[in-house]
Structures are given as structure tokens and as C-alpha cells.
């Protein structure tokens, strides 16, 4: 059974809705569906704009499936081509039509990276953002270390990525993580109106304007490759496996655990702390 629903209106606006209860974890199956759908939409000339939203008001996408990451091979050779997740995210950034993430609730990890890859992000006051990977012994390996600094700056990106704590919607808006925060009852109407407005303009002009704006990002391939290889390198560390298993033990990927993801990330770290050595400090 599909976890995605896709509809297109007469103006060419596509609404892709994610529904993978209970917390919209991006399982491998959901990822495969998303990647195939984004590729199709990118190449469909009848599509003029793409909106991504969730059927679950508490979660946009919690994050990528940690159970699946635990099963990733730990001895991969260094990659010379973008991995499938990076290609999926790049399709959102580079397709010749606008991509808009509508975020009402929590978004973290790979879900956050998917949203970061969209052209625009709009959120409700209930939205919460988190990059929890470092607490799990890995790093944001789906483009987070490449995209987030470009949006919010080096220092704020490091606060989010290294701190692994929740970032509220107001802070995300102030940092530039999202375009704007709108009252919950205004969010969907605003996004729908904006997408319809853009879809009404000549498609060639929209595509050309988007291409020139994203060119300012510069070439991302080398940075994405380096990020992917750095992510793979973390998987072989015994501490990574232990941290991810501890995450699951503490309630990761359950509604109760995911509602307090920032606190849970801190608890993983606390459970791995080594007592300080007593005695004279070295001089």
C-alpha cells in the first residue's frame, strides 16, 4: 500500500501528501516512492508547481528510518557519484518548476533534508525542526551539511547540527530556515495560492528564472559527494551502532519518543558518557 497520494489540478499544481503512520518515518519503501515520484514530476511538462505536505498534522517527516540505517553496510568504497538520496534531493532543487514544502508539525533528519532541498518552505507555529544525526553517531548525510549553512549561515547550521536540539518555528523563520511562519488555518490556503499564482505564469520564464537563482548556489556535487562519504565513514564506528540502538530503546520512531526528539538526543549522549578521571590534571 502506497504511503503517498498525488493529485494535480487543472492549473498543473501537484500536491503530494505523505502518510506513513504513526510518525511519517521515511522508510526505504517511502524513499523509493518519493524518488520515483519526484523524477516523474520533474519530467512531466503538464506539472507547473509541486507542493509537498503531510496527512499527519504532528509530523511532516520524522526522519529517515534508523532501523534501516543500522542495516547499511559499513565497508562501502568511497563513492564517485551521488547516492540515491542526494539525487532525489537534487531533483527537488533543480527541476524546472517550483517545489514547496508545507510543514505543519515536526520534521527532522532526512525529512528536514528533503524540505531543505525544496525551493521554498512555509510552516505553521507548531513546526519543529531537528537534525539529530550527530547524537546517533552519524552526520546529516542527505545534504543537510551542504544546504543548511547556505540558508542560515555557518554558526547557526553548526548550532542545529551539533546541538541536535529542537528548533522552534519562530527561530527557524528568523534564521531563514523557512520563508515564513503562518497561522495554522492560513498555511495551506497561502501555499495553494502561491503555487497557483506561479503556475499561471509562462512555464519557460519560471524555469529560466529558477535556473538563474539556483545557479547562485554554485556546483554542489563535490560537497554532496564529500558529505556522503563522510556519512558512510561514520557507520563503521562501534559507538554509532550503540547510539542508534540506544535511540530506538529510548523511544525513537514512536510518537512519544519523537515528540521530544531534542531531549531524547541528549539522553543518548548522557547514557554514553564516561565518568571523568579523578586525580591531578596534567600540566
Secondary structure, 3 states (H helix, E strand, C coil): CCCEEEEECCCCEEEEEECCCCCCCECHHHHHHHHHHHHHHHHCCCCCEEEEEECCCCEEECCECHHHHHCCCCCCCCCCCCCHHHHHHHHHHHCCCEEEEEECCEEEHHHHHHHHHCCEEEEECCCEEECCHHHHCCCCCCCHHHHHHHHHCHHHHHHHHHHCCCEEHHHHHHHCCCCEEECHHHHHHHHHHHHHHHHCCCHHHHHHHHHHHHHCCCCCHHHHHHHHHHHHHHCCCHHHHHHHHHHHHCCCCCHHHHCCHHHHHHHHHHHHCCCCCCCCCCC
